[in-house]
Amino acid sequence: MTASASERIAATLRERIRSGELPPGARVPSTREIVRRHGVAMATATKVLTTLRREGLVDTRPGVGTVVAGTGVVGTAAAGTAAVGTAAVGTAAVDTVITGAATPTARPPSHATRASDGTLDRATLVAAAVAIADAEGLSGLSMRRVAAALGVATMSLYRHVADKDDLVLQMLDSALGEMTVPTTRPRDLRAGLETGARLIWRTFRRHPWVAPAMSLTRPQPIANGLRYAEWLLGILDEHGVDAATAFSTHLMLFNLARGIAINLEPEREAQAETGMDNEDWMDANEGALRAILSPGAHPRFERILESGYDLDLDALFEFGLQCVLDGLVPALEP
């Protein structure tokens, strides 16, 4: 039987990985590059990367693209998510979804470090859960999954947390605890509010699951969340802003960051499922989008398409933040 185009291209890339020509972490051709080099359809190019990803040969890393997985051996799909210690994972994985910045994607631990006496403690449990959520999202988190990563019985986890909801609450506290809140507050109101907004934004970027896990209308009791809120409210209090207005300001800045960051997790999941980053997806679907545009009926939207607009969530956050502060700061200052 004659091999299909996707099988032939996948075989070529597979051999390059096996031979070491493409070592672990190396970028593999994107769907657009495959289309250009081999003259195949976008669907064929997508199938090539999907095949290699299912074999465990490649990973999709947000903001980086498709790269060779941690091992170059066919059939080791689990190996790509196996061995990274928990201590560094939580802080090292700043997922730069949709933007061009390239930082490694977090991976869950194969076996987390235990307490000094060999027993499991809450800190180790939470660190392992955070690592899994960083790598796979909250949809990949379960008590059984965490227990497997730690190499313990599932029931042993319940000595430290009541249930999964309690575990997620502890994870949120851990993630927010990574924020380095300045020991002093900027004297300038705008500078202080910018600092506060960027602190929470960076936390959402580092842990994409945090934004959808938090609630504005039903806020969870999170000690490190209160620490952050107290710092920001202190800036407003020092400028004579009344308590209610100060709290509304805090909520508005929080939700500006959260509202944009809530797109991070679905985008990462979509990349994992399809093997396509958002640019690849736009390229593959541009024809369908243009097909629904009546000639001359949407000239402004057509100009956007022709301009090659690049969706950058960091830039979108900064644009929104500056617009909000342009109106907010004069209204708050006496």
C-alpha positions as a printed NumPy array, in Angstrom:
array([[  0.   ,   0.   ,   0.   ],
       [  1.368,   3.415,  -0.952],
       [  2.045,   5.655,   2.011],
       [  0.053,   8.855,   2.182],
       [  1.712,  12.27 ,   2.068],
       [  1.252,  12.753,   5.802],
       [  2.816,   9.349,   6.537],
       [  5.825,  10.09 ,   4.333],
       [  6.44 ,  13.492,   5.934],
       [  5.94 ,  12.074,   9.431],
       [  8.434,   9.272,   8.642],
       [ 11.02 ,  11.834,   7.531],
       [ 10.639,  13.876,  10.703],
       [ 10.59 ,  10.719,  12.822],
       [ 13.941,   9.662,  11.38 ],
       [ 15.435,  13.113,  11.971],
       [ 14.391,  12.844,  15.616],
       [ 15.697,   9.285,  16.024],
       [ 19.052,  10.177,  14.464],
       [ 19.511,  13.149,  16.769],
       [ 19.417,  15.668,  13.947],
       [ 16.469,  17.165,  15.81 ],
       [ 17.449,  16.848,  19.512],
       [ 15.055,  17.186,  22.485],
       [ 13.72 ,  20.735,  22.696],
       [ 14.478,  21.529,  19.043],
       [ 11.736,  23.254,  17.072],
       [ 10.174,  21.055,  14.397],
       [  8.639,  22.505,  11.239],
       [  5.31 ,  24.222,  11.851],
       [  2.236,  23.362,   9.832],
       [  2.874,  26.392,   7.638],
       [  6.465,  25.295,   7.003],
       [  5.306,  21.79 ,   6.092],
       [  2.739,  23.224,   3.687],
       [  5.382,  25.43 ,   2.084],
       [  8.125,  22.792,   1.864],
       [  6.023,  19.854,   0.724],
       [  3.191,  21.53 ,  -1.135],
       [  0.495,  19.758,   0.879],
       [ -2.781,  20.991,   2.321],
       [ -2.954,  22.469,   5.817],
       [ -5.024,  19.479,   6.975],
       [ -2.228,  17.139,   5.872],
       [  0.394,  19.205,   7.698],
       [ -1.733,  19.19 ,  10.832],
       [ -2.084,  15.412,  10.616],
       [  1.716,  15.04 ,  10.479],
       [  2.263,  16.876,  13.761],
       [ -0.725,  15.184,  15.389],
       [  0.757,  11.768,  14.53 ],
       [  4.143,  12.63 ,  15.993],
       [  2.546,  14.112,  19.081],
       [  0.482,  10.962,  19.69 ],
       [  3.661,   8.907,  19.409],
       [  5.222,  11.034,  22.132],
       [  7.921,  12.394,  19.842],
       [  6.885,  16.054,  19.973],
       [  5.244,  18.449,  22.401],
       [  3.362,  21.666,  21.729],
       [  4.771,  24.459,  23.863],
       [  2.727,  27.671,  24.085],
       [  4.516,  30.615,  22.537],
       [  7.255,  28.327,  21.195],
       [  5.52 ,  25.944,  18.821],
       [  6.027,  22.227,  18.303],
       [  9.312,  20.892,  19.668],
       [ 10.966,  17.504,  20.075],
       [  9.851,  15.913,  23.347],
       [ 12.136,  15.158,  26.266],
       [ 13.072,  11.79 ,  24.773],
       [ 13.389,  10.9  ,  21.118],
       [ 12.013,   7.376,  21.4  ],
       [  8.804,   6.309,  19.709],
       [  6.155,   5.068,  22.09 ],
       [  7.21 ,   7.081,  25.13 ],
       [  4.298,   9.463,  25.215],
       [  4.388,   9.509,  28.988],
       [  8.097,  10.264,  29.119],
       [  7.589,  13.79 ,  27.903],
       [  5.628,  14.554,  31.054],
       [  7.651,  12.472,  33.44 ],
       [ 10.683,  13.88 ,  35.111],
       [ 10.772,  17.394,  36.425],
       [ 11.025,  17.921,  40.184],
       [  8.219,  19.768,  41.88 ],
       [ 10.233,  22.438,  43.597],
       [ 11.138,  24.314,  40.422],
       [  8.079,  23.543,  38.351],
       [  5.621,  25.891,  40.006],
       [  7.706,  29.008,  39.43 ],
       [  9.513,  28.085,  36.228],
       [  6.523,  27.629,  33.98 ],
       [  5.43 ,  30.984,  32.696],
       [  3.172,  29.962,  29.832],
       [  3.414,  32.587,  27.161],
       [  0.316,  31.548,  25.259],
       [ -0.345,  33.456,  22.024],
       [  2.693,  35.719,  22.436],
       [  6.14 ,  35.29 ,  20.97 ],
       [  8.05 ,  34.868,  24.226],
       [  9.603,  31.451,  24.582],
       [  9.685,  29.821,  27.997],
       [  9.459,  26.118,  28.841],
       [  6.092,  24.587,  29.585],
       [  5.812,  23.072,  33.057],
       [  5.591,  19.336,  33.355],
       [  4.24 ,  17.295,  36.25 ],
       [  6.651,  15.372,  38.442],
       [  7.178,  11.638,  38.123],
       [  7.742,  11.346,  41.89 ],
       [  7.74 ,  14.441,  44.055],
       [ 10.244,  14.84 ,  46.85 ],
       [  8.847,  13.682,  50.177],
       [  9.3  ,  15.305,  53.566],
       [ 12.655,  14.795,  55.279],
       [ 11.358,  11.799,  57.23 ],
       [ 10.053,  10.136,  54.064],
       [  6.394,  10.872,  54.752],
       [  4.049,  12.906,  52.609],
       [  3.246,  16.428,  53.8  ],
       [  0.768,  19.044,  52.611],
       [  3.398,  21.27 ,  50.99 ],
       [  4.651,  18.385,  48.84 ],
       [  1.103,  17.416,  47.925],
       [  0.196,  20.972,  46.897],
       [  3.43 ,  21.418,  44.926],
       [  2.729,  18.234,  42.98 ],
       [ -0.847,  19.326,  42.251],
       [  0.314,  22.758,  41.087],
       [  2.849,  21.136,  38.776],
       [  0.162,  18.939,  37.22 ],
       [ -2.228,  21.878,  36.767],
       [  0.568,  23.976,  35.258],
       [  1.289,  21.249,  32.725],
       [ -2.185,  19.851,  32.032],
       [ -4.703,  22.36 ,  33.385],
       [ -7.325,  21.76 ,  36.036],
       [ -9.055,  19.338,  33.684],
       [ -6.063,  17.026,  34.107],
       [ -6.091,  17.269,  37.907],
       [ -7.615,  14.562,  40.043],
       [ -6.774,  13.067,  43.399],
       [ -5.806,   9.839,  41.675],
       [ -3.555,  11.717,  39.216],
       [ -1.754,  13.518,  42.055],
       [ -1.346,  10.288,  44.012],
       [  0.162,   8.589,  40.967],
       [  2.643,  11.439,  40.51 ],
       [  3.663,  11.161,  44.152],
       [  3.781,   7.371,  44.135],
       [  1.346,   7.052,  47.05 ],
       [ -2.118,   5.634,  47.623],
       [ -4.941,   7.996,  46.711],
       [ -6.516,   7.737,  50.158],
       [ -3.306,   9.007,  51.78 ],
       [ -3.955,  12.438,  50.26 ],
       [ -7.075,  12.868,  52.377],
       [ -4.942,  13.118,  55.525],
       [ -3.859,  16.548,  54.24 ],
       [ -6.843,  17.906,  52.255],
       [-10.566,  17.293,  52.623],
       [-11.268,  16.851,  48.928],
       [-10.329,  18.166,  45.495],
       [-11.968,  21.538,  46.156],
       [ -9.859,  21.945,  49.266],
       [ -6.773,  20.958,  47.297],
       [ -7.499,  23.592,  44.637],
       [ -7.931,  26.189,  47.385],
       [ -4.496,  25.284,  48.764],
       [ -3.061,  25.439,  45.24 ],
       [ -4.462,  28.938,  44.743],
       [ -2.937,  30.063,  48.015],
       [  0.416,  28.616,  46.94 ],
       [  0.284,  30.297,  43.518],
       [ -0.682,  33.688,  44.929],
       [  1.999,  33.272,  47.577],
       [  4.621,  33.411,  44.827],
       [  3.864,  37.099,  44.291],
       [  6.616,  39.283,  45.638],
       [  4.582,  42.12 ,  47.075],
       [  6.862,  45.152,  47.556],
       [  7.736,  45.971,  51.144],
       [  6.925,  49.623,  50.463],
       [  4.171,  51.193,  48.424],
       [  4.888,  53.606,  45.551],
       [  4.004,  57.165,  46.492],
       [  2.583,  57.797,  43.036],
       [ -0.977,  56.455,  42.779],
       [ -0.75 ,  55.4  ,  39.147],
       [  2.58 ,  53.642,  39.664],
       [  1.129,  51.763,  42.625],
       [ -1.941,  50.599,  40.757],
       [  0.177,  49.553,  37.769],
       [  2.422,  47.522,  40.045],
       [ -0.541,  45.805,  41.666],
       [ -2.233,  44.983,  38.373],
       [  0.949,  43.576,  36.874],
       [  1.602,  41.425,  39.935],
       [ -1.684,  39.579,  39.525],
       [ -1.288,  39.432,  35.736],
       [  2.1  ,  37.753,  36.058],
       [  0.606,  35.215,  38.456],
       [ -2.101,  34.365,  35.929],
       [  0.549,  34.044,  33.225],
       [  2.725,  31.784,  35.358],
       [ -0.211,  29.541,  36.265],
       [ -2.911,  29.701,  33.522],
       [ -5.353,  27.623,  35.59 ],
       [ -5.512,  30.229,  38.373],
       [ -7.697,  32.777,  36.539],
       [-10.58 ,  30.377,  35.774],
       [-10.274,  28.817,  39.239],
       [-10.816,  32.133,  41.027],
       [-14.18 ,  33.822,  41.379],
       [-15.062,  37.503,  41.478],
       [-18.625,  37.05 ,  42.77 ],
       [-17.866,  34.211,  45.207],
       [-14.319,  34.941,  46.372],
       [-12.501,  32.065,  48.005],
       [-10.827,  32.48 ,  51.423],
       [ -7.187,  32.652,  50.296],
       [ -4.668,  34.021,  52.791],
       [ -2.172,  35.147,  50.164],
       [ -4.999,  36.753,  48.194],
       [ -5.792,  38.862,  51.252],
       [ -2.126,  39.79 ,  51.577],
       [ -2.126,  41.103,  48.007],
       [ -5.467,  42.906,  48.403],
       [ -4.321,  44.563,  51.639],
       [ -1.225,  45.908,  49.906],
       [ -3.205,  47.365,  47.007],
       [ -5.904,  48.792,  49.269],
       [ -3.157,  50.441,  51.308],
       [ -2.049,  52.42 ,  48.246],
       [ -5.546,  53.762,  47.764],
       [ -6.028,  54.451,  51.475],
       [ -2.835,  56.5  ,  51.569],
       [ -4.276,  58.675,  48.799],
       [ -7.468,  59.325,  50.734],
       [ -9.732,  57.046,  48.677],
       [-12.749,  55.861,  50.686],
       [-13.005,  52.156,  51.505],
       [-15.845,  51.281,  49.123],
       [-14.272,  53.058,  46.146],
       [-10.898,  51.531,  46.952],
       [-12.35 ,  48.024,  47.019],
       [-14.2  ,  48.625,  43.725],
       [-10.913,  49.787,  42.208],
       [ -9.157,  46.65 ,  43.447],
       [-11.885,  44.416,  41.991],
       [-11.845,  46.231,  38.665],
       [ -8.08 ,  45.868,  38.225],
       [ -8.223,  42.239,  39.346],
       [-10.973,  41.445,  36.869],
       [ -9.247,  43.276,  34.017],
       [ -6.297,  40.927,  34.426],
       [ -8.477,  37.868,  35.072],
       [-10.799,  38.607,  32.143],
       [ -7.893,  38.487,  29.692],
       [ -6.021,  35.688,  31.459],
       [ -9.045,  33.415,  31.364],
       [ -8.19 ,  32.81 ,  27.689],
       [ -4.82 ,  31.251,  28.517],
       [ -6.01 ,  27.844,  29.662],
       [ -8.452,  27.139,  26.769],
       [ -5.779,  28.189,  24.268],
       [ -3.241,  25.834,  25.797],
       [ -5.73 ,  22.975,  25.783],
       [ -6.586,  23.678,  22.144],
       [ -2.89 ,  23.579,  21.232],
       [ -2.456,  20.265,  23.011],
       [ -5.494,  18.754,  21.278],
       [ -4.786,  20.004,  17.754],
       [ -1.024,  20.449,  17.629],
       [ -1.667,  23.936,  16.226],
       [ -0.848,  27.251,  17.844],
       [ -3.219,  30.154,  17.315],
       [ -1.34 ,  31.392,  14.236],
       [ -1.538,  27.963,  12.631],
       [ -5.232,  27.828,  13.466],
       [ -5.851,  31.235,  11.906],
       [ -3.981,  30.205,   8.774],
       [ -6.052,  27.02 ,   8.517],
       [ -9.353,  28.847,   9.038],
       [ -8.743,  32.1  ,   7.201],
       [-10.444,  30.749,   4.089],
       [-13.604,  29.904,   6.026],
       [-13.61 ,  33.35 ,   7.615],
       [-13.211,  35.083,   4.294],
       [-16.007,  32.951,   2.856],
       [-18.559,  34.558,   5.184],
       [-17.385,  38.088,   4.432],
       [-19.633,  39.623,   1.815],
       [-17.494,  41.584,  -0.674],
       [-17.405,  45.206,   0.403],
       [-19.745,  44.665,   3.361],
       [-17.015,  44.432,   6.003],
       [-14.212,  46.716,   4.768],
       [-12.837,  47.455,   8.223],
       [-12.644,  43.819,   9.218],
       [-11.028,  43.016,   5.866],
       [ -8.349,  45.615,   6.579],
       [ -7.614,  43.868,   9.867],
       [ -7.196,  40.554,   8.041],
       [ -4.903,  42.118,   5.476],
       [ -2.802,  43.79 ,   8.173],
       [ -1.838,  40.444,   9.705],
       [ -2.97 ,  41.497,  13.174],
       [ -1.015,  39.643,  15.862],
       [ -3.028,  38.814,  18.973],
       [ -0.719,  39.332,  21.953],
       [ -2.419,  38.944,  25.32 ],
       [  0.338,  40.785,  27.165],
       [ -0.07 ,  43.759,  24.861],
       [ -3.851,  43.557,  25.183],
       [ -3.562,  43.618,  28.983],
       [ -1.223,  46.625,  28.896],
       [ -3.495,  48.489,  26.483],
       [ -6.524,  47.869,  28.69 ],
       [ -4.628,  48.749,  31.874],
       [ -3.407,  52.087,  30.544],
       [ -6.869,  52.998,  29.231],
       [ -8.445,  52.16 ,  32.595],
       [ -5.836,  54.11 ,  34.536],
       [ -6.16 ,  57.121,  32.214],
       [ -9.721,  57.512,  33.435],
       [ -9.406,  56.061,  36.902],
       [ -6.441,  57.931,  38.373],
       [ -7.783,  61.469,  37.761],
       [-11.116,  60.409,  39.261],
       [ -9.435,  59.056,  42.407],
       [ -6.934,  61.804,  43.032],
       [ -8.162,  64.715,  45.204]])
